[in-house]
Amino acid sequence: MLNISNNKVSEFFDLEQYKSGQATLHKDQHRLFRRVLLVSTIMLVIILFLPWTQNITSKGLVTTLKPNQRPQTLQSPIPGRIDAWMVQEGDFVKEGDTILKISEIKSEYFDEQLTDRTGEQIRAKSASVEAYRSKVQALKNQYAALQKEQQLKLEQAKNKLLQSKLKVESDSIDLEAVKTKAQIAQTQFERTVTLQEKGLKAVKDVEEYRNKLQEANAKLISQENKWLASKNEVINSELNISTIQATYGDKLAKAQSDLFSAESNALDTEAQVSKLENSLANYVKRNSLQFITAPQDGYINKAIKSGIGETFKEGEPLVGIMPANYELAVEMYVKPIDLPLLHKGEHVQVEFEGWPAIVFSGWPNVSYGTYGAQIVAIENFASQNGMYRVLITRDPDYGPWPEALRVGSGAKTIALLEDVPIWFEIWRQINSFPPNFYTPTGQDAAQMSDSK
């Protein structure tokens, strides 16, 4: 009934005889409502002043703390063809165990005796190097012998030149003596002729002195000819020295040229030997690359290239492997506005997918099913999604993480900040203000700076 008529039901019926009337038509109903409203208001005011922990929530994935502990794919540095698989998916392998065998697909590596033949080439070239070295030594000896011979020939020619010069001096002195005798003979002849004209000398004396004069002139001419011959010997000796220098200069130049050619050939052959040794080392290393081995202990995840005889290029992934030993961590992403609020060493609560939890983000002490963690790394540049990546790992002051947890599982993280009243947090959320900016102080700050 809407009770909009002027005729009231209470005038015709006694409503208090009914239970509903007894519960609603008593005189204290308004006072009870006021009490309930007052108690609710007081409780609401008390709740508004209760402490609330500001936090930054984010979603992330379970990963590993160290990069070498994360799932990886194995590639081949050379192109090839799959010949045989030694494992199957899910198998455990130790470091160095063979996972699969491949074979060459390039024609220049088809020869199975390639390394042996390359070794033979190295030995042949090494022998050639020794031969060139012997030739170089022989040419050095020849060059030294030519230098010694040139030195002796020059000394001999210089001695002969000195003898020729001394002989020229001796002949010059003899020539002067003969000239003096010729002049004396001329004077005596002229004097004898004068005396014979005066009758003081006989014709016989004149003829005698004329004969002496002719003998003196003949000796003069002979001595002058001898002196000129001696001078000619000096010229010949000087010419002989020049000839020796020119001749042996050509011989030494040719011997030096042959020596340099032999040394150049030896160095070129040594370079070829070094190149062949490098090729041999590459061939040996390439042969070892035909066996893809496990880089560390782990489990085979998935065979990416599976068929026998299937070819692949260098660098293509062949098989995935998960390391057996790893330390779990969680990577979460925070907004740029929240990044200044995070510091290394801060505590974070983590909720893992698959593990039930009751979470009160503002009251971490009453949460159930969360696990303790701490921040170990904060990236300095934004990721492709425009957020910053933060890496967290298990906090040693809290209990261990679940043993069945695996890499790649989802996680929800709650980074705990300052404690504020609930009314302040409601006011901040309504106005879309960021959490309070703060930096650690005291001992915590020192520890965090050390961790950085």
C-alpha positions as CSV (number, residue, x, y, z in Angstrom):
1,M,0.0,0.0,0.0
2,L,1.3,3.4,-0.9
3,N,-0.4,5.1,2.1
4,I,-1.5,8.1,0.1
5,S,-5.2,8.1,1.1
6,N,-6.6,10.2,3.9
7,N,-8.1,7.0,5.4
8,K,-5.4,5.4,7.5
9,V,-5.4,1.6,8.0
10,S,-4.3,2.0,11.6
11,E,-7.8,3.3,12.4
12,F,-9.4,0.1,11.4
13,F,-6.7,-2.5,12.2
14,D,-4.2,-2.9,15.1
15,L,-0.9,-3.3,13.2
16,E,1.1,-4.1,16.4
17,Q,-0.6,-7.5,16.6
18,Y,1.5,-8.5,13.6
19,K,5.3,-9.2,13.8
20,S,6.1,-6.7,11.1
21,G,4.2,-4.0,12.9
22,Q,5.9,-4.8,16.1
23,A,9.3,-4.5,14.4
24,T,8.7,-1.2,12.7
25,L,6.1,0.7,14.6
26,H,8.0,1.1,17.9
27,K,9.1,4.5,19.1
28,D,12.9,3.9,19.0
29,Q,13.3,3.2,15.3
30,H,14.7,6.7,14.4
31,R,17.0,6.7,17.4
32,L,18.5,3.3,16.3
33,F,19.0,4.6,12.8
34,R,20.9,7.6,14.2
35,R,23.1,5.4,16.3
36,V,23.9,3.1,13.4
37,L,24.7,6.1,11.2
38,L,26.9,7.6,14.0
39,V,28.8,4.4,14.6
40,S,29.3,4.0,10.9
41,T,30.6,7.5,10.5
42,I,33.0,7.1,13.5
43,M,34.3,3.8,12.0
44,L,34.7,5.4,8.6
45,V,36.7,8.3,10.1
46,I,38.9,5.8,12.0
47,I,39.4,3.8,8.8
48,L,40.4,7.0,6.9
49,F,43.2,7.6,9.4
50,L,44.5,4.0,9.2
51,P,48.0,3.6,7.6
52,W,48.1,2.7,3.9
53,T,51.3,1.6,2.1
54,Q,51.6,3.3,-1.2
55,N,52.7,0.9,-4.0
56,I,53.4,0.5,-7.6
57,T,51.8,-2.5,-9.2
58,S,53.0,-4.1,-12.5
59,K,52.8,-7.2,-14.5
60,G,55.9,-9.2,-15.4
61,L,57.4,-12.5,-16.4
62,V,59.6,-14.9,-14.7
63,T,63.1,-14.9,-16.1
64,T,66.6,-15.7,-14.8
65,L,69.0,-13.4,-13.0
66,K,72.0,-14.0,-15.3
67,P,71.8,-13.8,-19.1
68,N,73.7,-17.1,-19.6
69,Q,71.0,-18.9,-17.6
70,R,68.1,-18.0,-19.9
71,P,66.7,-20.2,-22.6
72,Q,68.8,-20.1,-25.8
73,T,69.0,-21.4,-29.3
74,L,72.0,-23.1,-30.7
75,Q,73.2,-22.0,-34.2
76,S,75.8,-23.3,-36.6
77,P,78.5,-20.9,-37.6
78,I,78.8,-22.7,-41.0
79,P,76.1,-23.7,-43.5
80,G,75.4,-27.4,-43.7
81,R,73.0,-30.3,-43.8
82,I,71.6,-32.3,-40.8
83,D,73.0,-35.9,-40.8
84,A,71.9,-37.3,-37.5
85,W,70.3,-36.3,-34.2
86,M,71.9,-37.6,-31.0
87,V,69.1,-36.4,-28.6
88,Q,65.4,-35.9,-28.5
89,E,63.3,-33.2,-27.1
90,G,63.2,-33.2,-23.3
91,D,66.6,-35.0,-22.9
92,F,69.1,-33.7,-20.4
93,V,72.5,-33.0,-21.8
94,K,75.8,-32.1,-20.2
95,E,78.3,-29.6,-21.3
96,G,80.1,-30.8,-24.4
97,D,77.6,-33.6,-25.3
98,T,76.9,-33.9,-29.0
99,I,73.4,-32.9,-30.0
100,L,73.5,-33.4,-33.7
101,K,75.9,-34.0,-36.6
102,I,76.0,-31.9,-39.7
103,S,77.9,-32.2,-43.0
104,E,79.2,-29.7,-45.5
105,I,77.2,-28.4,-48.4
106,K,79.9,-26.2,-50.0
107,S,81.9,-27.9,-52.8
108,E,85.3,-26.5,-51.7
109,Y,85.0,-28.5,-48.5
110,F,83.8,-31.9,-49.9
111,D,87.3,-33.4,-50.0
112,E,87.6,-35.7,-47.0
113,Q,91.4,-35.5,-47.1
114,L,91.5,-31.7,-47.4
115,T,93.5,-31.3,-44.2
116,D,96.0,-34.0,-45.2
117,R,96.6,-32.5,-48.6
118,T,96.9,-29.0,-47.1
119,G,99.5,-30.4,-44.7
120,E,101.4,-31.9,-47.6
121,Q,101.4,-28.4,-49.3
122,I,102.7,-26.9,-46.1
123,R,105.6,-29.4,-45.9
124,A,106.4,-28.8,-49.6
125,K,106.4,-25.0,-49.2
126,S,108.4,-25.3,-46.0
127,A,111.1,-27.3,-47.9
128,S,111.0,-24.5,-50.5
129,V,111.6,-22.0,-47.8
130,E,114.6,-23.9,-46.6
131,A,115.9,-24.0,-50.2
132,Y,115.5,-20.3,-50.6
133,R,117.3,-19.8,-47.3
134,S,120.2,-21.9,-48.4
135,K,120.3,-19.9,-51.7
136,V,120.3,-16.7,-49.7
137,Q,123.2,-17.9,-47.6
138,A,125.1,-19.0,-50.8
139,L,124.5,-15.6,-52.4
140,K,125.7,-13.9,-49.2
141,N,128.9,-15.9,-49.3
142,Q,129.3,-15.1,-53.0
143,Y,128.8,-11.4,-52.3
144,A,131.3,-11.5,-49.5
145,A,133.8,-13.3,-51.8
146,L,133.4,-10.7,-54.6
147,Q,133.9,-7.9,-52.1
148,K,137.1,-9.6,-50.8
149,E,138.3,-10.2,-54.4
150,Q,137.6,-6.6,-55.4
151,Q,139.5,-5.4,-52.3
152,L,142.5,-7.5,-53.3
153,K,142.4,-6.5,-56.9
154,L,142.2,-2.9,-56.0
155,E,145.1,-3.2,-53.6
156,Q,147.1,-5.0,-56.4
157,A,146.2,-2.3,-58.9
158,K,147.0,0.5,-56.5
159,N,150.4,-1.1,-55.7
160,K,151.1,-1.3,-59.5
161,L,150.1,2.3,-59.9
162,L,152.4,3.3,-57.1
163,Q,155.2,1.3,-58.7
164,S,154.5,3.0,-62.0
165,K,154.6,6.4,-60.4
166,L,157.9,5.5,-58.7
167,K,159.3,4.2,-62.0
168,V,158.2,7.5,-63.7
169,E,160.2,9.4,-61.1
170,S,163.2,7.1,-61.5
171,D,163.1,7.4,-65.3
172,S,162.6,11.2,-65.0
173,I,165.8,11.4,-62.9
174,D,167.6,9.1,-65.3
175,L,166.4,11.3,-68.2
176,E,167.8,14.4,-66.5
177,A,171.1,12.7,-66.1
178,V,171.2,11.6,-69.7
179,K,170.3,15.2,-70.8
180,T,173.2,16.4,-68.7
181,K,175.6,13.9,-70.3
182,A,174.2,14.9,-73.8
183,Q,174.8,18.5,-73.1
184,I,178.4,17.7,-71.9
185,A,179.0,15.7,-75.0
186,Q,177.7,18.5,-77.2
187,T,180.0,21.0,-75.4
188,Q,183.0,18.7,-75.7
189,F,182.3,18.1,-79.4
190,E,182.0,21.8,-80.1
191,R,185.2,22.6,-78.2
192,T,187.1,19.8,-80.0
193,V,185.9,21.2,-83.4
194,T,187.1,24.6,-82.5
195,L,190.5,23.4,-81.4
196,Q,190.7,21.2,-84.5
197,E,190.1,24.3,-86.7
198,K,192.9,26.1,-84.8
199,G,195.1,23.0,-85.4
200,L,195.2,22.1,-81.8
201,K,193.3,18.9,-82.1
202,A,193.4,16.1,-84.6
203,V,190.6,15.1,-86.8
204,K,190.6,11.8,-85.0
205,D,189.6,13.5,-81.7
206,V,186.8,15.4,-83.5
207,E,185.4,12.1,-84.8
208,E,185.7,10.5,-81.4
209,Y,183.8,13.3,-79.7
210,R,181.2,13.3,-82.5
211,N,180.7,9.6,-81.8
212,K,180.3,10.2,-78.1
213,L,177.8,13.0,-78.9
214,Q,175.7,10.7,-81.0
215,E,175.8,8.0,-78.3
216,A,174.6,10.6,-75.7
217,N,171.8,11.7,-78.0
218,A,170.8,8.1,-78.6
219,K,170.7,7.4,-74.9
220,L,168.7,10.7,-74.4
221,I,166.1,9.6,-76.9
222,S,166.0,6.0,-75.4
223,Q,165.7,7.4,-71.8
224,E,162.9,9.8,-72.9
225,N,161.1,7.0,-74.6
226,K,161.5,4.9,-71.4
227,W,160.1,7.8,-69.3
228,L,157.1,8.2,-71.6
229,A,156.5,4.4,-71.3
230,S,156.6,4.7,-67.5
231,K,154.0,7.5,-67.7
232,N,151.9,5.4,-69.9
233,E,152.1,2.6,-67.3
234,V,150.8,5.0,-64.7
235,I,147.8,5.8,-66.9
236,N,147.2,2.1,-67.6
237,S,147.3,1.4,-63.8
238,E,144.8,4.2,-63.1
239,L,142.6,2.8,-65.9
240,N,143.0,-0.7,-64.5
241,I,141.7,0.5,-61.1
242,S,138.7,2.1,-62.8
243,T,138.0,-1.1,-64.7
244,I,138.2,-3.2,-61.6
245,Q,135.8,-0.9,-59.7
246,A,133.4,-0.9,-62.6
247,T,133.6,-4.7,-63.2
248,Y,133.3,-5.7,-59.6
249,G,130.6,-3.0,-59.1
250,D,128.5,-4.8,-61.7
251,K,129.2,-8.2,-60.3
252,L,128.4,-7.0,-56.7
253,A,125.2,-5.3,-57.9
254,K,124.1,-8.5,-59.7
255,A,124.9,-10.7,-56.7
256,Q,123.0,-8.3,-54.4
257,S,120.1,-8.3,-56.8
258,D,120.1,-12.1,-56.8
259,L,120.4,-12.0,-53.0
260,F,117.4,-9.7,-52.6
261,S,115.4,-11.7,-55.1
262,A,116.1,-14.9,-53.1
263,E,115.2,-13.2,-49.9
264,S,112.0,-11.9,-51.4
265,N,111.1,-15.3,-52.7
266,A,111.9,-16.8,-49.3
267,L,109.6,-14.3,-47.6
268,D,106.9,-14.8,-50.1
269,T,107.1,-18.6,-49.6
270,E,107.0,-18.1,-45.9
271,A,103.8,-16.0,-46.3
272,Q,102.3,-18.8,-48.4
273,V,103.3,-21.3,-45.7
274,S,101.6,-19.1,-43.1
275,K,98.5,-18.7,-45.2
276,L,98.4,-22.5,-45.7
277,E,98.8,-23.0,-42.0
278,N,96.0,-20.6,-41.4
279,S,93.8,-22.5,-43.9
280,L,94.7,-25.8,-42.2
281,A,93.7,-24.4,-38.8
282,N,90.5,-23.2,-40.3
283,Y,89.8,-26.6,-41.9
284,V,90.5,-28.4,-38.6
285,K,88.2,-26.0,-36.8
286,R,85.6,-26.3,-39.4
287,N,85.7,-30.1,-39.1
288,S,85.1,-29.8,-35.4
289,L,82.1,-27.5,-36.1
290,Q,80.3,-30.4,-37.8
291,F,79.3,-31.6,-34.3
292,I,76.9,-29.3,-32.5
293,T,77.5,-29.7,-28.8
294,A,75.8,-28.4,-25.7
295,P,77.4,-25.2,-24.3
296,Q,76.3,-26.0,-20.8
297,D,74.2,-28.5,-18.8
298,G,70.5,-28.2,-19.7
299,Y,67.4,-29.7,-21.3
300,I,66.6,-29.9,-25.0
301,N,63.4,-27.8,-25.5
302,K,62.6,-27.9,-29.2
303,A,64.2,-29.0,-32.4
304,I,63.8,-26.0,-34.8
305,K,65.3,-27.8,-37.8
306,S,64.3,-31.4,-37.5
307,G,64.5,-33.3,-40.8
308,I,67.4,-35.5,-41.8
309,G,69.1,-34.0,-44.8
310,E,67.5,-30.5,-44.2
311,T,69.9,-27.8,-45.1
312,F,70.4,-24.5,-43.3
313,K,72.4,-21.3,-43.5
314,E,75.0,-20.2,-41.0
315,G,73.5,-18.5,-38.0
316,E,70.1,-20.1,-38.3
317,P,68.8,-21.5,-35.0
318,L,68.8,-25.3,-34.9
319,V,67.6,-26.3,-31.5
320,G,66.5,-24.7,-28.2
321,I,68.1,-25.5,-24.9
322,M,67.2,-24.5,-21.3
323,P,70.1,-24.4,-18.8
324,A,69.8,-26.8,-15.9
325,N,71.2,-24.4,-13.3
326,Y,69.6,-21.0,-13.0
327,E,68.6,-18.4,-10.5
328,L,65.1,-17.1,-11.0
329,A,64.2,-13.5,-11.3
330,V,61.2,-11.4,-12.4
331,E,61.2,-8.6,-14.9
332,M,58.6,-6.0,-14.5
333,Y,57.9,-2.8,-16.4
334,V,57.0,0.5,-14.7
335,K,55.8,3.8,-16.1
336,P,58.3,6.7,-16.5
337,I,56.4,8.7,-13.9
338,D,57.1,5.9,-11.3
339,L,60.7,5.3,-12.2
340,P,62.3,7.9,-9.8
341,L,60.5,6.2,-6.9
342,L,62.3,2.9,-7.3
343,H,65.8,2.1,-6.0
344,K,68.0,-0.9,-5.9
345,G,67.6,-3.0,-2.9
346,E,63.9,-2.0,-2.3
347,H,61.5,-4.7,-1.2
348,V,58.8,-6.0,-3.7
349,Q,55.9,-8.4,-3.2
350,V,55.4,-10.9,-6.0
351,E,52.3,-12.9,-6.9
352,F,52.9,-15.8,-9.3
353,E,50.3,-17.2,-11.7
354,G,49.2,-20.6,-10.6
355,W,49.8,-20.0,-6.9
356,P,46.6,-18.7,-5.1
357,A,47.0,-15.5,-3.2
358,I,44.9,-13.0,-1.3
359,V,46.4,-9.6,-1.8
360,F,45.8,-6.3,0.0
361,S,48.2,-4.1,-1.8
362,G,48.1,-1.4,0.8
363,W,48.4,-3.8,3.7
364,P,51.2,-6.2,2.8
365,N,51.3,-7.7,6.2
366,V,47.8,-9.2,5.8
367,S,48.4,-10.5,2.3
368,Y,48.6,-14.2,1.8
369,G,50.3,-16.2,-1.0
370,T,52.8,-13.5,-2.0
371,Y,56.6,-13.9,-2.0
372,G,59.3,-11.4,-1.1
373,A,61.7,-10.0,-3.6
374,Q,64.1,-7.1,-4.0
375,I,65.2,-4.9,-6.9
376,V,68.6,-5.7,-8.3
377,A,68.6,-3.8,-11.6
378,I,66.8,-0.8,-13.2
379,E,67.3,0.0,-16.9
380,N,68.4,3.5,-17.9
381,F,66.4,3.6,-21.2
382,A,62.8,2.8,-22.1
383,S,61.8,-0.4,-23.8
384,Q,59.8,-0.6,-27.0
385,N,56.6,-0.4,-24.9
386,G,57.6,3.0,-23.6
387,M,58.1,1.6,-20.0
388,Y,61.2,0.9,-18.0
389,R,62.4,-2.6,-17.3
390,V,63.1,-3.5,-13.6
391,L,64.7,-6.8,-12.6
392,I,63.9,-8.3,-9.2
393,T,65.1,-11.5,-7.5
394,R,64.3,-13.3,-4.3
395,D,64.8,-11.4,-1.0
396,P,67.0,-13.5,1.2
397,D,65.2,-12.2,4.3
398,Y,62.0,-13.9,3.1
399,G,61.0,-17.5,2.3
400,P,62.0,-19.3,-0.9
401,W,60.0,-19.1,-4.1
402,P,58.0,-22.1,-5.3
403,E,60.2,-25.0,-6.6
404,A,57.8,-25.7,-9.5
405,L,58.2,-22.1,-10.8
406,R,59.5,-22.0,-14.4
407,V,60.9,-19.4,-16.6
408,G,58.2,-17.6,-18.7
409,S,55.5,-17.8,-16.0
410,G,53.4,-14.7,-15.4
411,A,53.8,-12.6,-12.3
412,K,52.3,-9.6,-10.6
413,T,54.6,-7.3,-8.6
414,I,53.9,-4.8,-5.9
415,A,56.7,-2.3,-5.1
416,L,56.1,-1.0,-1.6
417,L,56.6,2.8,-1.0
418,E,55.7,5.1,1.9
419,D,53.1,4.6,4.5
420,V,50.3,7.3,4.3
421,P,46.8,7.6,5.8
422,I,44.0,6.1,3.8
423,W,42.3,9.4,3.3
424,F,45.5,10.8,1.7
425,E,45.7,7.8,-0.7
426,I,42.0,8.2,-1.7
427,W,42.6,11.9,-2.3
428,R,45.8,11.1,-4.4
429,Q,43.9,8.5,-6.4
430,I,41.0,10.8,-7.1
431,N,43.4,13.6,-8.3
432,S,45.6,11.1,-10.2
433,F,48.7,12.3,-8.4
434,P,51.8,10.0,-8.3
435,P,53.0,8.4,-5.1
436,N,55.2,10.4,-2.8
437,F,58.6,11.0,-4.1
438,Y,61.3,9.9,-1.7
439,T,64.9,8.6,-1.5
440,P,66.2,6.1,1.0
441,T,68.0,7.6,4.0
442,G,70.4,6.4,6.6
443,Q,71.8,2.8,6.5
444,D,69.4,1.7,3.8
445,A,70.6,4.5,1.5
446,A,74.2,3.5,2.1
447,Q,73.4,-0.2,1.3
448,M,71.6,0.8,-1.9
449,S,74.4,3.1,-3.0
450,D,76.8,0.2,-2.5
451,S,74.6,-2.2,-4.4
452,K,74.6,0.3,-7.3
